[in-house]
Amino acid sequence: MGRQDFIDQTLAGLREKGLYNTIRTIESANEAWVTIDGKRLLNLCSNNYLGFANDERLRNAAKAAIDKYGVGPGAVRSIAGTQDIHLELERRIAEFKGTEAALSVQSGLCTNLAVIPLLMGKEDVLFTDELNHASIIDGVRLTKAQRVIFPHRDMAALEQKLEEHKDIPKKLIITDGVFSMDGDLAPLPAMVELAETYDAMVMVDDAHGEGVLGRSGRGIVDHFDLHGRVDIETGTMSKAFGVMGGYIAGSARLVEYLRQRARPFLFSSASTPADVAACIAAIDILEESDEPVRKLWENGKYFKTKLQELGFDTGVSETPITPVMLGEADTAWAFSKRLFEEDVFATAIAFPTVPRGKARIRAMLSAAHTREDLDLAIEKFALVGRELGVI
Ligand SMILES: Cc1ncc(COP(=O)(O)O)c(C=O)c1O
């Protein structure tokens, strides 16, 4: 047996179980419509909530930054120096979020790897929602702290766990803000109350709240008016902001600490100037107008209501994320394949991204979709749903 044969066996196992993911190749920009295999398809897959990924204002900002700063940051910021544009982005994020300070890192995934191990040592205890994103799970795995996983959104269970661990001085509660596979929200007000009662820190990953919730997309803390009561916000510029990069927002001392010690900051080069400039342009747009956010919600509401009227189960979403629950992975893959044939690009999501038996098509609406786009998608969902006996 060859040294790498186990890889073939594992991949064959995935194929057998219907869990093998064939990744499509997109030949165009990421927009409401994309080109795949030479054909135009309506795009319901991307997290490009506000349609910024190919927005002319962001593209122009990126081009101007390349002309001024070049294409690469040179090295890690702590060694090569930080470019002023990175500092400007951090100031703008902090202002937008309403926090004292912010630190930008390369991605949303990196934020959770940066901050969680820095806050939690082996004497400490952290409490994490069972459905938290993989990057939170990985951040937690990098610590030696005691881990308590509480049932999804269950604040009574969290309270009981906090009570059991009340004698441990340093405690951290971690949650996604919007759970991206279901579109439901963390019960942040109740969580903050519990944290204050038990003297725990609270950290929220706002990756899918950014540009979606709160005034002009300021996120979940703004949505629930909890400014000053959440210790750490992590987030990404890769979804609603349409670009790439992550940030950690919080107190000035937290950000200072991260600058000195966070490993993704110290051991991985900074985001490119073009990315950073495009992120700043996205914030400019949102600070000028909440129009893109309003359009996104309008589209989400329309699409979800129409699918429900057709008899689809759209789960528990409270946001424009629209999961169409299909049960087994096979059905979800077949649904996605038929939609593809009908010019609609909507990927099936199955185990291990969601629990077994809860496979779905997750339709991601965008402010860039027109009413005609949505009507077309609804027509195709109805067609395929009837064909497969889902409705
Ligand atoms: C909750 C959450 N956190 C972090 C990330 C990672 O963000 P990025 O793609 O910027 O690494 C994602 C994206 O999938 C996410 O949904």
The ligand as an ORCA input file, in Angstrom:
! r2SCAN-3c Opt
* xyz 0 1
  C     -19.425     32.986     11.178
  C     -18.259     33.031     10.271
  N     -17.056     33.374     10.750
  C     -15.976     33.435      9.973
  C     -16.049     33.142      8.625
  C     -14.799     33.194      7.786
  O     -14.712     34.380      7.073
  P     -13.636     34.513      5.914
  O     -14.235     33.919      4.689
  O     -13.411     35.981      5.793
  O     -12.419     33.790      6.366
  C     -17.260     32.792      8.077
  C     -17.363     32.503      6.620
  O     -17.660     31.429      6.197
  C     -18.401     32.728      8.903
  O     -19.583     32.372      8.410
*
